[in-house]
Amino acid sequence: MTSRKIFSAIGEFFTTFGSAVAASRAVQVGRKPRADDLRKLGMDPAVFNRIGRF
């Protein structure tokens, strides 16, 4: 594996982890997560909007 691929994988990990943290914090305080964060996590923002409250 080249160093470029390793650094790319590490960067992708931190991007995904950051999106997970941002989305979970938004949900925790009762706000809708950003669509970009949801897409990075593999979720469809339109479907997420249909989720009701508990």
PDB file of N, CA, C, O and CB in Angstrom:
ATOM      1  N   MET A   1       0.849  -1.172   0.000  1.00  0.00           N
ATOM      2  CA  MET A   1       0.000   0.000   0.000  1.00  0.00           C
ATOM      3  C   MET A   1       0.896   1.238   0.000  1.00  0.00           C
ATOM      4  O   MET A   1       1.845   1.322   0.780  1.00  0.00           O
ATOM      5  CB  MET A   1      -0.966  -0.003   1.224  1.00  0.00           C
ATOM      6  N   THR A   2       0.597   2.182  -0.863  1.00  0.00           N
ATOM      7  CA  THR A   2       1.410   3.386  -0.923  1.00  0.00           C
ATOM      8  C   THR A   2       1.040   4.328   0.209  1.00  0.00           C
ATOM      9  O   THR A   2      -0.037   4.227   0.797  1.00  0.00           O
ATOM     10  CB  THR A   2       1.246   4.082  -2.274  1.00  0.00           C
ATOM     11  N   SER A   3       1.947   5.243   0.500  1.00  0.00           N
ATOM     12  CA  SER A   3       1.693   6.183   1.595  1.00  0.00           C
ATOM     13  C   SER A   3       0.502   7.085   1.271  1.00  0.00           C
ATOM     14  O   SER A   3      -0.210   7.519   2.175  1.00  0.00           O
ATOM     15  CB  SER A   3       2.946   7.037   1.874  1.00  0.00           C
ATOM     16  N   ARG A   4       0.286   7.364  -0.002  1.00  0.00           N
ATOM     17  CA  ARG A   4      -0.852   8.202  -0.385  1.00  0.00           C
ATOM     18  C   ARG A   4      -2.167   7.509  -0.039  1.00  0.00           C
ATOM     19  O   ARG A   4      -3.096   8.152   0.451  1.00  0.00           O
ATOM     20  CB  ARG A   4      -0.802   8.530  -1.891  1.00  0.00           C
ATOM     21  N   LYS A   5      -2.252   6.215  -0.289  1.00  0.00           N
ATOM     22  CA  LYS A   5      -3.470   5.460   0.024  1.00  0.00           C
ATOM     23  C   LYS A   5      -3.679   5.360   1.529  1.00  0.00           C
ATOM     24  O   LYS A   5      -4.810   5.408   2.013  1.00  0.00           O
ATOM     25  CB  LYS A   5      -3.404   4.056  -0.590  1.00  0.00           C
ATOM     26  N   ILE A   6      -2.584   5.222   2.263  1.00  0.00           N
ATOM     27  CA  ILE A   6      -2.689   5.143   3.721  1.00  0.00           C
ATOM     28  C   ILE A   6      -3.217   6.454   4.282  1.00  0.00           C
ATOM     29  O   ILE A   6      -4.126   6.456   5.112  1.00  0.00           O
ATOM     30  CB  ILE A   6      -1.325   4.803   4.351  1.00  0.00           C
ATOM     31  N   PHE A   7      -2.644   7.577   3.828  1.00  0.00           N
ATOM     32  CA  PHE A   7      -3.099   8.877   4.321  1.00  0.00           C
ATOM     33  C   PHE A   7      -4.517   9.179   3.888  1.00  0.00           C
ATOM     34  O   PHE A   7      -5.269   9.827   4.616  1.00  0.00           O
ATOM     35  CB  PHE A   7      -2.175   9.973   3.841  1.00  0.00           C
ATOM     36  N   SER A   8      -4.888   8.710   2.698  1.00  0.00           N
ATOM     37  CA  SER A   8      -6.258   8.895   2.233  1.00  0.00           C
ATOM     38  C   SER A   8      -7.234   8.111   3.109  1.00  0.00           C
ATOM     39  O   SER A   8      -8.303   8.617   3.451  1.00  0.00           O
ATOM     40  CB  SER A   8      -6.392   8.461   0.765  1.00  0.00           C
ATOM     41  N   ALA A   9      -6.876   6.894   3.469  1.00  0.00           N
ATOM     42  CA  ALA A   9      -7.730   6.068   4.331  1.00  0.00           C
ATOM     43  C   ALA A   9      -7.859   6.682   5.717  1.00  0.00           C
ATOM     44  O   ALA A   9      -8.942   6.686   6.302  1.00  0.00           O
ATOM     45  CB  ALA A   9      -7.170   4.642   4.439  1.00  0.00           C
ATOM     46  N   ILE A  10      -6.763   7.197   6.235  1.00  0.00           N
ATOM     47  CA  ILE A  10      -6.798   7.847   7.554  1.00  0.00           C
ATOM     48  C   ILE A  10      -7.677   9.087   7.500  1.00  0.00           C
ATOM     49  O   ILE A  10      -8.477   9.320   8.406  1.00  0.00           O
ATOM     50  CB  ILE A  10      -5.371   8.221   8.025  1.00  0.00           C
ATOM     51  N   GLY A  11      -7.536   9.877   6.456  1.00  0.00           N
ATOM     52  CA  GLY A  11      -8.362  11.077   6.297  1.00  0.00           C
ATOM     53  C   GLY A  11      -9.835  10.744   6.183  1.00  0.00           C
ATOM     54  O   GLY A  11     -10.681  11.426   6.762  1.00  0.00           O
ATOM     55  N   GLU A  12     -10.139   9.698   5.440  1.00  0.00           N
ATOM     56  CA  GLU A  12     -11.535   9.268   5.285  1.00  0.00           C
ATOM     57  C   GLU A  12     -12.116   8.808   6.628  1.00  0.00           C
ATOM     58  O   GLU A  12     -13.281   9.067   6.930  1.00  0.00           O
ATOM     59  CB  GLU A  12     -11.637   8.127   4.243  1.00  0.00           C
ATOM     60  N   PHE A  13     -11.300   8.131   7.421  1.00  0.00           N
ATOM     61  CA  PHE A  13     -11.744   7.690   8.743  1.00  0.00           C
ATOM     62  C   PHE A  13     -12.114   8.890   9.607  1.00  0.00           C
ATOM     63  O   PHE A  13     -13.170   8.898  10.240  1.00  0.00           O
ATOM     64  CB  PHE A  13     -10.649   6.853   9.432  1.00  0.00           C
ATOM     65  N   PHE A  14     -11.247   9.905   9.637  1.00  0.00           N
ATOM     66  CA  PHE A  14     -11.522  11.080  10.465  1.00  0.00           C
ATOM     67  C   PHE A  14     -12.712  11.877   9.952  1.00  0.00           C
ATOM     68  O   PHE A  14     -13.458  12.451  10.746  1.00  0.00           O
ATOM     69  CB  PHE A  14     -10.299  11.972  10.525  1.00  0.00           C
ATOM     70  N   THR A  15     -12.899  11.920   8.641  1.00  0.00           N
ATOM     71  CA  THR A  15     -14.064  12.596   8.076  1.00  0.00           C
ATOM     72  C   THR A  15     -15.352  11.885   8.490  1.00  0.00           C
ATOM     73  O   THR A  15     -16.322  12.529   8.892  1.00  0.00           O
ATOM     74  CB  THR A  15     -13.959  12.659   6.541  1.00  0.00           C
ATOM     75  N   THR A  16     -15.355  10.575   8.391  1.00  0.00           N
ATOM     76  CA  THR A  16     -16.531   9.792   8.773  1.00  0.00           C
ATOM     77  C   THR A  16     -16.808   9.901  10.264  1.00  0.00           C
ATOM     78  O   THR A  16     -17.959  10.054  10.674  1.00  0.00           O
ATOM     79  CB  THR A  16     -16.344   8.328   8.385  1.00  0.00           C
ATOM     80  N   PHE A  17     -15.762   9.822  11.075  1.00  0.00           N
ATOM     81  CA  PHE A  17     -15.922   9.940  12.517  1.00  0.00           C
ATOM     82  C   PHE A  17     -16.443  11.326  12.892  1.00  0.00           C
ATOM     83  O   PHE A  17     -17.299  11.451  13.768  1.00  0.00           O
ATOM     84  CB  PHE A  17     -14.591   9.661  13.227  1.00  0.00           C
ATOM     85  N   GLY A  18     -15.933  12.362  12.236  1.00  0.00           N
ATOM     86  CA  GLY A  18     -16.409  13.721  12.496  1.00  0.00           C
ATOM     87  C   GLY A  18     -17.872  13.893  12.146  1.00  0.00           C
ATOM     88  O   GLY A  18     -18.616  14.558  12.867  1.00  0.00           O
ATOM     89  N   SER A  19     -18.287  13.295  11.040  1.00  0.00           N
ATOM     90  CA  SER A  19     -19.692  13.367  10.652  1.00  0.00           C
ATOM     91  C   SER A  19     -20.580  12.627  11.644  1.00  0.00           C
ATOM     92  O   SER A  19     -21.684  13.077  11.951  1.00  0.00           O
ATOM     93  CB  SER A  19     -19.885  12.794   9.252  1.00  0.00           C
ATOM     94  N   ALA A  20     -20.103  11.500  12.143  1.00  0.00           N
ATOM     95  CA  ALA A  20     -20.868  10.745  13.138  1.00  0.00           C
ATOM     96  C   ALA A  20     -21.030  11.544  14.419  1.00  0.00           C
ATOM     97  O   ALA A  20     -22.110  11.562  15.009  1.00  0.00           O
ATOM     98  CB  ALA A  20     -20.188   9.407  13.439  1.00  0.00           C
ATOM     99  N   VAL A  21     -19.973  12.198  14.849  1.00  0.00           N
ATOM    100  CA  VAL A  21     -20.037  13.020  16.066  1.00  0.00           C
ATOM    101  C   VAL A  21     -20.977  14.202  15.863  1.00  0.00           C
ATOM    102  O   VAL A  21     -21.796  14.500  16.732  1.00  0.00           O
ATOM    103  CB  VAL A  21     -18.628  13.521  16.462  1.00  0.00           C
ATOM    104  N   ALA A  22     -20.863  14.879  14.719  1.00  0.00           N
ATOM    105  CA  ALA A  22     -21.720  16.037  14.440  1.00  0.00           C
ATOM    106  C   ALA A  22     -23.194  15.640  14.367  1.00  0.00           C
ATOM    107  O   ALA A  22     -24.054  16.340  14.901  1.00  0.00           O
ATOM    108  CB  ALA A  22     -21.296  16.707  13.128  1.00  0.00           C
ATOM    109  N   ALA A  23     -23.482  14.526  13.712  1.00  0.00           N
ATOM    110  CA  ALA A  23     -24.873  14.077  13.595  1.00  0.00           C
ATOM    111  C   ALA A  23     -25.430  13.664  14.952  1.00  0.00           C
ATOM    112  O   ALA A  23     -26.576  13.978  15.273  1.00  0.00           O
ATOM    113  CB  ALA A  23     -24.979  12.908  12.607  1.00  0.00           C
ATOM    114  N   SER A  24     -24.637  12.971  15.742  1.00  0.00           N
ATOM    115  CA  SER A  24     -25.135  12.533  17.046  1.00  0.00           C
ATOM    116  C   SER A  24     -25.355  13.714  17.984  1.00  0.00           C
ATOM    117  O   SER A  24     -26.308  13.717  18.764  1.00  0.00           O
ATOM    118  CB  SER A  24     -24.163  11.541  17.678  1.00  0.00           C
ATOM    119  N   ARG A  25     -24.495  14.701  17.915  1.00  0.00           N
ATOM    120  CA  ARG A  25     -24.691  15.904  18.757  1.00  0.00           C
ATOM    121  C   ARG A  25     -25.936  16.666  18.344  1.00  0.00           C
ATOM    122  O   ARG A  25     -26.676  17.160  19.194  1.00  0.00           O
ATOM    123  CB  ARG A  25     -23.465  16.834  18.673  1.00  0.00           C
ATOM    124  N   ALA A  26     -26.174  16.764  17.031  1.00  0.00           N
ATOM    125  CA  ALA A  26     -27.366  17.469  16.555  1.00  0.00           C
ATOM    126  C   ALA A  26     -28.631  16.764  17.047  1.00  0.00           C
ATOM    127  O   ALA A  26     -29.563  17.413  17.522  1.00  0.00           O
ATOM    128  CB  ALA A  26     -27.366  17.557  15.009  1.00  0.00           C
ATOM    129  N   VAL A  27     -28.658  15.448  16.935  1.00  0.00           N
ATOM    130  CA  VAL A  27     -29.829  14.687  17.387  1.00  0.00           C
ATOM    131  C   VAL A  27     -29.979  14.808  18.899  1.00  0.00           C
ATOM    132  O   VAL A  27     -31.097  14.901  19.407  1.00  0.00           O
ATOM    133  CB  VAL A  27     -29.711  13.198  16.977  1.00  0.00           C
ATOM    134  N   GLN A  28     -28.875  14.807  19.608  1.00  0.00           N
ATOM    135  CA  GLN A  28     -28.924  14.873  21.069  1.00  0.00           C
ATOM    136  C   GLN A  28     -29.564  16.166  21.557  1.00  0.00           C
ATOM    137  O   GLN A  28     -30.287  16.155  22.554  1.00  0.00           O
ATOM    138  CB  GLN A  28     -27.524  14.743  21.647  1.00  0.00           C
ATOM    139  N   VAL A  29     -29.312  17.287  20.870  1.00  0.00           N
ATOM    140  CA  VAL A  29     -29.893  18.559  21.300  1.00  0.00           C
ATOM    141  C   VAL A  29     -31.206  18.871  20.597  1.00  0.00           C
ATOM    142  O   VAL A  29     -31.762  19.956  20.766  1.00  0.00           O
ATOM    143  CB  VAL A  29     -28.913  19.679  21.056  1.00  0.00           C
ATOM    144  N   GLY A  30     -31.709  17.907  19.796  1.00  0.00           N
ATOM    145  CA  GLY A  30     -33.028  18.063  19.185  1.00  0.00           C
ATOM    146  C   GLY A  30     -33.024  18.777  17.850  1.00  0.00           C
ATOM    147  O   GLY A  30     -34.069  19.260  17.414  1.00  0.00           O
ATOM    148  N   ARG A  31     -31.885  18.857  17.192  1.00  0.00           N
ATOM    149  CA  ARG A  31     -31.818  19.486  15.876  1.00  0.00           C
ATOM    150  C   ARG A  31     -31.640  18.436  14.794  1.00  0.00           C
ATOM    151  O   ARG A  31     -31.257  17.298  15.067  1.00  0.00           O
ATOM    152  CB  ARG A  31     -30.675  20.506  15.820  1.00  0.00           C
ATOM    153  N   LYS A  32     -31.923  18.831  13.569  1.00  0.00           N
ATOM    154  CA  LYS A  32     -31.740  17.943  12.427  1.00  0.00           C
ATOM    155  C   LYS A  32     -30.268  17.988  12.004  1.00  0.00           C
ATOM    156  O   LYS A  32     -29.713  19.076  11.849  1.00  0.00           O
ATOM    157  CB  LYS A  32     -32.681  18.348  11.242  1.00  0.00           C
ATOM    158  N   PRO A  33     -29.636  16.844  11.817  1.00  0.00           N
ATOM    159  CA  PRO A  33     -28.239  16.834  11.355  1.00  0.00           C
ATOM    160  C   PRO A  33     -28.126  17.397   9.934  1.00  0.00           C
ATOM    161  O   PRO A  33     -29.087  17.369   9.166  1.00  0.00           O
ATOM    162  CB  PRO A  33     -27.667  15.397  11.402  1.00  0.00           C
ATOM    163  N   ARG A  34     -26.951  17.902   9.605  1.00  0.00           N
ATOM    164  CA  ARG A  34     -26.713  18.418   8.256  1.00  0.00           C
ATOM    165  C   ARG A  34     -26.796  17.274   7.247  1.00  0.00           C
ATOM    166  O   ARG A  34     -26.374  16.150   7.520  1.00  0.00           O
ATOM    167  CB  ARG A  34     -25.329  19.125   8.169  1.00  0.00           C
ATOM    168  N   ALA A  35     -27.345  17.587   6.089  1.00  0.00           N
ATOM    169  CA  ALA A  35     -27.517  16.577   5.036  1.00  0.00           C
ATOM    170  C   ALA A  35     -26.172  16.004   4.611  1.00  0.00           C
ATOM    171  O   ALA A  35     -26.077  14.810   4.330  1.00  0.00           O
ATOM    172  CB  ALA A  35     -28.239  17.180   3.820  1.00  0.00           C
ATOM    173  N   ASP A  36     -25.142  16.825   4.558  1.00  0.00           N
ATOM    174  CA  ASP A  36     -23.818  16.359   4.160  1.00  0.00           C
ATOM    175  C   ASP A  36     -23.278  15.317   5.140  1.00  0.00           C
ATOM    176  O   ASP A  36     -22.687  14.318   4.730  1.00  0.00           O
ATOM    177  CB  ASP A  36     -22.851  17.539   4.060  1.00  0.00           C
ATOM    178  N   ASP A  37     -23.484  15.555   6.433  1.00  0.00           N
ATOM    179  CA  ASP A  37     -23.038  14.580   7.437  1.00  0.00           C
ATOM    180  C   ASP A  37     -23.782  13.255   7.286  1.00  0.00           C
ATOM    181  O   ASP A  37     -23.182  12.186   7.400  1.00  0.00           O
ATOM    182  CB  ASP A  37     -23.244  15.139   8.856  1.00  0.00           C
ATOM    183  N   LEU A  38     -25.077  13.326   7.032  1.00  0.00           N
ATOM    184  CA  LEU A  38     -25.859  12.104   6.863  1.00  0.00           C
ATOM    185  C   LEU A  38     -25.414  11.326   5.626  1.00  0.00           C
ATOM    186  O   LEU A  38     -25.330  10.098   5.660  1.00  0.00           O
ATOM    187  CB  LEU A  38     -27.349  12.439   6.765  1.00  0.00           C
ATOM    188  N   ARG A  39     -25.129  12.038   4.535  1.00  0.00           N
ATOM    189  CA  ARG A  39     -24.668  11.364   3.313  1.00  0.00           C
ATOM    190  C   ARG A  39     -23.324  10.683   3.537  1.00  0.00           C
ATOM    191  O   ARG A  39     -23.105   9.576   3.045  1.00  0.00           O
ATOM    192  CB  ARG A  39     -24.559  12.367   2.153  1.00  0.00           C
ATOM    193  N   LYS A  40     -22.417  11.333   4.278  1.00  0.00           N
ATOM    194  CA  LYS A  40     -21.116  10.729   4.556  1.00  0.00           C
ATOM    195  C   LYS A  40     -21.262   9.454   5.380  1.00  0.00           C
ATOM    196  O   LYS A  40     -20.411   8.567   5.316  1.00  0.00           O
ATOM    197  CB  LYS A  40     -20.214  11.723   5.288  1.00  0.00           C
ATOM    198  N   LEU A  41     -22.336   9.366   6.148  1.00  0.00           N
ATOM    199  CA  LEU A  41     -22.587   8.181   6.963  1.00  0.00           C
ATOM    200  C   LEU A  41     -23.424   7.137   6.219  1.00  0.00           C
ATOM    201  O   LEU A  41     -23.743   6.086   6.775  1.00  0.00           O
ATOM    202  CB  LEU A  41     -23.285   8.578   8.253  1.00  0.00           C
ATOM    203  N   GLY A  42     -23.773   7.422   4.982  1.00  0.00           N
ATOM    204  CA  GLY A  42     -24.526   6.463   4.172  1.00  0.00           C
ATOM    205  C   GLY A  42     -26.024   6.517   4.389  1.00  0.00           C
ATOM    206  O   GLY A  42     -26.729   5.563   4.061  1.00  0.00           O
ATOM    207  N   MET A  43     -26.523   7.616   4.935  1.00  0.00           N
ATOM    208  CA  MET A  43     -27.959   7.748   5.183  1.00  0.00           C
ATOM    209  C   MET A  43     -28.558   8.749   4.196  1.00  0.00           C
ATOM    210  O   MET A  43     -27.914   9.728   3.819  1.00  0.00           O
ATOM    211  CB  MET A  43     -28.229   8.195   6.648  1.00  0.00           C
ATOM    212  N   ASP A  44     -29.782   8.491   3.790  1.00  0.00           N
ATOM    213  CA  ASP A  44     -30.491   9.409   2.905  1.00  0.00           C
ATOM    214  C   ASP A  44     -31.156  10.486   3.761  1.00  0.00           C
ATOM    215  O   ASP A  44     -31.990  10.165   4.608  1.00  0.00           O
ATOM    216  CB  ASP A  44     -31.548   8.652   2.029  1.00  0.00           C
ATOM    217  N   PRO A  45     -30.800  11.768   3.556  1.00  0.00           N
ATOM    218  CA  PRO A  45     -31.394  12.838   4.375  1.00  0.00           C
ATOM    219  C   PRO A  45     -32.917  12.904   4.279  1.00  0.00           C
ATOM    220  O   PRO A  45     -33.580  13.231   5.264  1.00  0.00           O
ATOM    221  CB  PRO A  45     -30.817  14.171   3.965  1.00  0.00           C
ATOM    222  N   ALA A  46     -33.480  12.599   3.113  1.00  0.00           N
ATOM    223  CA  ALA A  46     -34.938  12.640   2.957  1.00  0.00           C
ATOM    224  C   ALA A  46     -35.604  11.575   3.824  1.00  0.00           C
ATOM    225  O   ALA A  46     -36.652  11.824   4.421  1.00  0.00           O
ATOM    226  CB  ALA A  46     -35.330  12.442   1.479  1.00  0.00           C
ATOM    227  N   VAL A  47     -35.006  10.402   3.894  1.00  0.00           N
ATOM    228  CA  VAL A  47     -35.558   9.330   4.722  1.00  0.00           C
ATOM    229  C   VAL A  47     -35.373   9.669   6.201  1.00  0.00           C
ATOM    230  O   VAL A  47     -36.258   9.407   7.015  1.00  0.00           O
ATOM    231  CB  VAL A  47     -34.883   7.972   4.386  1.00  0.00           C
ATOM    232  N   PHE A  48     -34.234  10.247   6.544  1.00  0.00           N
ATOM    233  CA  PHE A  48     -33.982  10.623   7.937  1.00  0.00           C
ATOM    234  C   PHE A  48     -35.026  11.627   8.421  1.00  0.00           C
ATOM    235  O   PHE A  48     -35.441  11.580   9.579  1.00  0.00           O
ATOM    236  CB  PHE A  48     -32.565  11.212   8.091  1.00  0.00           C
ATOM    237  N   ASN A  49     -35.452  12.535   7.542  1.00  0.00           N
ATOM    238  CA  ASN A  49     -36.452  13.548   7.919  1.00  0.00           C
ATOM    239  C   ASN A  49     -37.796  12.931   8.274  1.00  0.00           C
ATOM    240  O   ASN A  49     -38.586  13.540   8.995  1.00  0.00           O
ATOM    241  CB  ASN A  49     -36.639  14.546   6.789  1.00  0.00           C
ATOM    242  N   ARG A  50     -38.062  11.734   7.776  1.00  0.00           N
ATOM    243  CA  ARG A  50     -39.344  11.075   8.065  1.00  0.00           C
ATOM    244  C   ARG A  50     -39.372  10.362   9.404  1.00  0.00           C
ATOM    245  O   ARG A  50     -40.423   9.890   9.837  1.00  0.00           O
ATOM    246  CB  ARG A  50     -39.664  10.090   6.982  1.00  0.00           C
ATOM    247  N   ILE A  51     -38.231  10.282  10.061  1.00  0.00           N
ATOM    248  CA  ILE A  51     -38.180   9.620  11.360  1.00  0.00           C
ATOM    249  C   ILE A  51     -38.872  10.499  12.389  1.00  0.00           C
ATOM    250  O   ILE A  51     -38.563  11.685  12.510  1.00  0.00           O
ATOM    251  CB  ILE A  51     -36.715   9.325  11.783  1.00  0.00           C
ATOM    252  N   GLY A  52     -39.796   9.926  13.120  1.00  0.00           N
ATOM    253  CA  GLY A  52     -40.521  10.687  14.136  1.00  0.00           C
ATOM    254  C   GLY A  52     -39.785  10.682  15.467  1.00  0.00           C
ATOM    255  O   GLY A  52     -38.782   9.992  15.651  1.00  0.00           O
ATOM    256  N   ARG A  53     -40.308  11.460  16.367  1.00  0.00           N
ATOM    257  CA  ARG A  53     -39.724  11.496  17.722  1.00  0.00           C
ATOM    258  C   ARG A  53     -40.243  10.311  18.521  1.00  0.00           C
ATOM    259  O   ARG A  53     -41.270   9.720  18.188  1.00  0.00           O
ATOM    260  CB  ARG A  53     -40.065  12.837  18.453  1.00  0.00           C
ATOM    261  N   PHE A  54     -39.524   9.978  19.568  1.00  0.00           N
ATOM    262  CA  PHE A  54     -39.922   8.858  20.425  1.00  0.00           C
ATOM    263  C   PHE A  54     -41.038   9.272  21.343  1.00  0.00           C
ATOM    264  O   PHE A  54     -41.511   8.464  22.143  1.00  0.00           O
ATOM    265  CB  PHE A  54     -38.739   8.341  21.239  1.00  0.00           C
TER     266      PHE A  54
END
